[in-house]
Amino acid sequence: MPDAETLRVQVRLSDLEHPELHAALNALPVRSRAERLRQLALLGWRALASASHPTAMSAGAETASAADTSAAPDPRRAQLLAALRLDD
């Protein structure tokens, strides 16, 4: 397997500044915390990327949007969302 470039990030999370996130991560086993942060970062990045490219409001865009919602859901996205176990 070829070596991939690795980016190492150290995160410190204050329970005073981010109590909900701190509590959610603290409830996980130590080795699962990094994976959960990667999942959250990926979801946040995808949300920002999609928000920065809004579709034009036209009949063609509305038709394309309707077609997109009827398509099968992305299995990777569904897996990430299921792993988050967020309560609404």
N, C-alpha and C positions, 0 to 999 in steps of 0.2 A: 504494500500500500504506500503510495507516495506521501511524502511529508507535506502537510498543508500549513499554510501560514496561520499562526495562532495569535489571537489578540487576547491578552490577559487584562482583566479589569478587576479592581478591588472596589467593593461597594460597602460604604458604611451608611446604615440607615438608623436615623434617630426615631425613637418611639414618641418623642415630643412633636416632631415635625410631620411624621407620617404614621400615626398610630394604627390605622387600618392595615396598611401594607406591612408594617412591622409585626403586628399580631398574626396576620395570615402566614407570613414567612416563618415566624417563630414556631408556629404549630407544625411545620414540616420537619422531617428529619434533615440533619445538616447537609447530607449529600444531595438532597432534592432541591435545596434552595436555589442553587445556581441554575438548574434547569428551569425552574419556575420563573426566575428573572429573565432568562433567555426567551421563554415563551411570551412573557409580558412585553419585553422589548420588541419582539417580532410583531406582535399584534399592534403595538403602538406605532411602529414604523410603517406597517401596512395601512393603518388608519390615516396617518399623516400623508403618505404617498397618494392615497386615493382622494384625500381632501384637497390636495394641491393640484389635482387635475379634474376639476368638475366638468361634467358634460354640458354642452350647450343645450338650452331649452328650445327644442324645435320638435316638429312632428317626427322627424327621423330619429332624434335622440330618445324620444319617449318610446318609440317602437323598439329600438335597440335595448332600452332599459327593461321593457316588459319581457323581451326575449331572454335577457340575462337572468331574470328571476325565475323563469320556468326551467332553466338548465339545471342539470344535476349539481348539487353542492360540491365544492372542492373538498375532497376527503382529508387533505392535510389541515385545512382550516377547521373542519369539523373536529378533527382529532385535537387540535390545539385548544379550541373552545371547550371541549369536553374535559380536557385536562385541567382547565382553570377552576372548574366547579364553583362558579360565581352564583350567588343568590341574587335574584332580581328584587 
